[in-house]
Amino acid sequence: MPAEHETQTSPIGLLDELDEPGPLVGILVGSESDLEAMDPALAELRERGISHELKVLSAHRNPRGVAEYASTAQLRGVRVIIAGAGMAAALPGVVAAYSDLPVIGVPLRSSKTVGGGLDALLAIAQMPPGVPVACVSVDGSRNAAILAARILAQGGGYPQAPSIQSEQ
Ligand code: AIR
């Protein structure tokens, strides 16, 4: 059984966990109502034995929590972040603004969607130059997990990417 760290709590105190080996993949969703749509990603990571954690953090309702999570994830050992949200889905972009980790955005078709997920698709895909988010299809959480696994499978060999600021 892979180590799983599925919680839906606030990330307050994440820095206290620095001593513990963190999960490799961080999965965020903007609402509890998004959880079911991320099940295929969780199943895929479980099947591949990739450690992961799951947190509910809204970019609009809890922006400080998102900032704290994103800015401490790499220190805790997270190597890829998957972020799913619906409607005005700012979550993946805000995470990418606070972290140099690769971020995979999953546009979700929420119950209040406009255009069957087109609202979230555009919000996630249309990132400004310098702040990249990889975007999978609407409700494409399984592909997000497969892409995360492929990113993790890449070894080193390239120099550390420059920081966010120097890519603007
Ligand atoms: N959302 C939550 N905070 C910011 C955004 N964009 C999204 C959630 C969910 C939708 O709003 O990701 O898909 C509706 O959330 P709720 O909590 O009202 O069901």
Boltz pocket constraint, residues with backbone or C-beta under 6 A from the ligand:
constraints:
  - pocket:
      binder: B
      contacts: [[A, 29], [A, 30], [A, 31], [A, 32], [A, 33], [A, 34], [A, 58], [A, 59], [A, 60], [A, 61], [A, 84], [A, 85], [A, 86], [A, 87], [A, 88], [A, 89], [A, 90], [A, 108], [A, 109], [A, 110], [A, 111], [A, 112]]
      max_distance: 6.0
